[in-house]
Amino acid sequence: MHTAVGGGTAGEVRVLVNDQVWGPTVRAGESFDHTGFTGAGTEPGTVVKIGVEARRTSGNGSVYAAAQVGAVPTTAAGTAGGVATLGADGRVPASQLPPSSGAVQSVNDRTGVVVLGAADVGAAPAAHTHTAAQVGAVATTARGTANGVASLGADGRVPAAQLPAAALSLPGGWVPDDFGLRSWAYDLSASSRTPGDIPSEAGRLYLVGVPLRAAATITKVAIHVMGYDKPNTAVTAAHFGIYDQGLRRVAATTNAVASIPETHNTGGQIATSRSPRP
């Protein structure tokens, strides 16, 4: 126990156990350090009264014992069994900390104050990008393009322009590709109807609907002729044309009357003309 005394003052301090002096009486300013039997009536399980008396023997100052002022002796600071001190940074010095067997000695072969970057731990930087292939995705530029993926229309279905020609026909049916054609107005198979007309009246315009669902280059136009008495007709000119769905002509051939064959047989005949032009 630490004791203290004011300037120009002398005194003494003693410890009482159950109102009996225990140990030596020390001069104020010295430490009380005593180990010994506390006497009868202090056995384990009993209530023991312990007191500290500080008495001035001369002068006008004060005499103190650390226990009386709720203080820790200055000699206890930083010593075994005492209290830890704080350094200039307000923290307990490393020399007063217990050893730690699990302390980190280095990070990624670096010691001291370590600041790691993405490359130090095999990570990508924050401002990085990935290609579609790197994340197992399909690029948006592949949508609706050759060798890419099909897109979906507003109805949630694949547009007809992205379907193979066979998908536009019934199972077992013919499609224009089977005959090297881009499109047609009707099926040319034997089970189809046999439409057509007799091109013998001048000034007549025949319109035949031909679905074309994708852009294509047209190099030849064919029509079905039911009958044509070529030597006796008054028709001297005939043109094949291509019209859009607004009935605007977008291309036409030169005079193709020479390419229309004379037709007298049952079922008619196909007449063709090449290279319609805008």
Residue, then its C-alpha position, 0 to 999 in steps of 0.5 A: m500500500h502506498t502512503a503520502v505526506g504533505g510538505g513540512t509534515a511528518g506522520e505514520v500509517r498503520v493497518l487494523v484488522n478487526d480493530q487490532v494493529w496488523g503489521p508494522t506502522v510505517r512512516a508516511g511516504e513509505s509503502f506498507d508491505h506486510t504478509g502475515f497471519t491476521g489473527a483469530g476471527t479472520e478464518p475463511g467464511t467470516v466477516v473481517k473488518i479492515g481499516v487504515e489509519a493515517r496520523r500526522t505527527s508534526g507539521n500542518g500538512s496531510v497524511y494519506a494512504a492510497a486505499q483511503v483516497g481510492a487511488v493506485p500507487t504510482t509504483a504500481a504503474g507499469t509493474a507486475g501486479g499493478v496497472a498498465t500505463l498509456g503511451a503518448d498515443g493513448r494506447v497500452p505499449a506493446s511491452q505491456l501486452p501479453p504475447s499472442s501466438g496467432a499474431v499476423q507477421s506479414v501479408n502476402d510477403r509484406t510487413g509493416v503497414v500493408v495496403l493491398g491492391a486487387a492485383d496482390v490477391g489475384a482479383a480484378p480492379a473495381a473498374h473492370t469489364h468482362t466480355a460476354a464469353q467470359v461470363g458465359a453469356v451471348a453478346t447483344t450484337a448476336r441477337g437476330t443475326a446469322n450464327g447468333v440467336a433468334s430474337l422475340g417479337a412483341d408477341g413473345r414469338v420468333p419473327a417469321a423472318q428468322l424461321p427456316a423456310a421449312a418451319l413455314s409449311l405443314p409437315g410433309g409439305w413443299v416450300p419455295d426453297d425446295f424449287g430454288l425459289r424465294s417465295w410463291a403465291y401457292d404450292l406447286s405440288a400436284s395436290s394444289r389448286t391450279p390457278g392462272d389466267i389467259p393473257s389475251e386481253a390488253g390493259r389487264l393487270y393481274l395481282v398475285g400475293v407472294p409473301l416475302r418475309a425477309a429481304a431477298t434479291i429477285t432475279k426471276v419471276a414466274i407466272h402460271v398461264m392456263g392458255y395462250d393463243k399466241p399467234n392470234t392474240a392482240v397483246t404485243a407487250a407484257h411486263f412482270g412487276i413487283y409491288d409492295q404491300g401498299l401496291r407501290r411498284v418497286a421493280a418491273t421487267t422489260n417487255a416479256v411477251a416473247s417469253i410467254p409460251e403458247t399454251h393449249n394443254t390441260g393444266g397450263q404452263i409456267a412462263t418466266s422472265r428474268s431480272p425485274r428492275p426498279 
